[in-house]
Amino acid sequence: MRVKTTRRKGTGTVCRAQSAEAEVLHPAQPPLAEEQAEPVLAPSLSPSDTAVLPPDHGGGTHQFTGFVHRQPPLEKGERRVLGHTLSARVAANYECLQKRSKLAFITPISKQAAFTPAILDQIAKAVDECISSHMPAQVSREASFRQWLDALPADLPVGNSVEVFRIPPDDPRQGLAASGGLGLRATRPLAVGTILGPYRGHVLFQSEFNQRKRDPSPQWEQGVFAFREQMESFGADISVADDISPHCKALAKVENLTISAFMYGNETCLINDPRRSPLQNPCEKVAARAVNVELQPVLIGSWPFLFAVVSRAVRAGQELLLDYGQAYWQLLLEVIGDRKAADVDLAKQEARILAQQPQQLSQLSGSTTGVETQASLQDAVPSCSGHASACGMVGPAGEGGGATSSPAIRRELEPGCPSAGQEASPAAQLMEQHSISAVADEPSPQLPGPRQEHVALGPNASTPLRPGVPRGVLAGNPRDQARPIGEKGAIAKKSSRHQPLHSQPRR
Ligand SMILES: C[S@@+](CC[C@H](N)C(=O)[O-])C[C@H]1O[C@@H](n2cnc3c(N)ncnc32)[C@H](O)[C@@H]1O
């Protein structure tokens, strides 16, 4: 969701005093009788009959989901702020920007009339109150803005005004219930401006995100394409308009940021899209009244954080719904197409190998069953030795599953692997003797090659789940510098082999 900001001076901003004085709100907050926002409430899930509890992130395949109780541990250099786990590179930029920040503000970035200035003010105040109520006791209200920033809590809870539920089988949205989908609903009436919580996730530069989605953890057993699908499905771009503020020029020049809730998410990552059949018709439009939540970027100091905020009054029991945007669904369709093509390709290869050489393969593996033969074949497929992780390969059979034997996947994922000119491994030589490599190396016309992806939406496009963002100089490395963002109101997607498609992934 790349959102053009039309921030009005003096609105939607909470100014925190730099001095030892108490915080100053300005402008004065007008009372909003009907649309009184509430700060995020204490954590807990309502134990209703259909409520679903999140899995722990603690090993086993169940960790591979969006909504997790415990997030993965921090990697070296990473930092967790307000539910946003910043990669080491992002964290370095964050620290640098915040250190130099002259902005002692909490500023929701206004976008496309989603919220009135009064509601933006209210959001700013609610964020401030929510953060303050989760600050360590030693950071008083009189702390300087810098101290306050340094002490921002690692996470903020989602209150018990929402609960997770399983989508019922009679839900009119095609495929949502069948995929075992979860959703989020209100447990009581929610007013416009209510903050549901941070959109918790892993914040990466776009280039890091592209690398990460090709590099699943060794425990992931469903192939690289399925991993990518999940990463995209829970991804959102953190979008800040270039002219967000004269104080934030540096930020506007940072490379695009993506946040993925996959394996990191809280309840907010379960907010569904209201479209009926977006996977059949990704261009399906959404009636504004069907949407009741926005992913709202809020600048805290000089850094944008994403919060899920109620944008239309919600009744108790009503599902919370977010317009993912057409670009999301177009990209998701593309990703699903890639995954299916890889599956088909793999199945074909395995069938052909088994049909052609069952006897020899049995002898080769010393086994007599087809299953064992497949397993030993996967063992024999040359791997990117020493590059397993960087190449996105999932290792030997038993760890990575059959998907790694797909040449298409290897083509896409093995930039660091031995090239054709290099000496083949003993296993590869053995395979060659048995006519296996010819099959494995056959090009697959259905499969896409590596692609460069970039999705950005202009201010007039409907909001995709993936917000777009900043570009820039702060990334330091020229390779990380901004890529062009599309024309206003347009979708810009670069693909070396594909026509521009739009948006996003799914589970
Ligand atoms: C961010 S997740 C939302 C939570 C998801 N339902 C779950 O159970 O994890 C986004 C995914 O939910 C599914 N989804 C959301 N809205 C949908 C809709 N209107 N129709 C079909 N699938 C939908 C898609 O699989 C999509 O990629």
The ligand as an ORCA input file, in Angstrom:
! r2SCAN-3c Opt
* xyz 0 1
  C      -3.157    -12.024      5.698
  S      -3.887    -13.593      5.484
  C      -5.443    -13.447      6.289
  C      -5.700    -14.548      7.273
  C      -5.982    -15.893      6.670
  N      -7.400    -16.053      6.381
  C      -5.496    -17.004      7.574
  O      -6.276    -17.868      7.972
  O      -4.313    -17.021      7.898
  C      -4.271    -13.412      3.797
  C      -4.784    -14.687      3.173
  O      -6.111    -14.983      3.596
  C      -6.875    -15.474      2.520
  N      -7.952    -14.524      2.208
  C      -8.179    -13.325      2.766
  N      -9.259    -12.748      2.238
  C      -9.746    -13.574      1.318
  C     -10.853    -13.538      0.408
  N     -11.694    -12.516      0.347
  N     -11.038    -14.588     -0.415
  C     -10.213    -15.661     -0.382
  N      -9.147    -15.762      0.448
  C      -8.921    -14.734      1.286
  C      -5.936    -15.568      1.349
  O      -5.405    -16.852      1.372
  C      -4.901    -14.548      1.687
  O      -3.665    -14.792      1.062
*
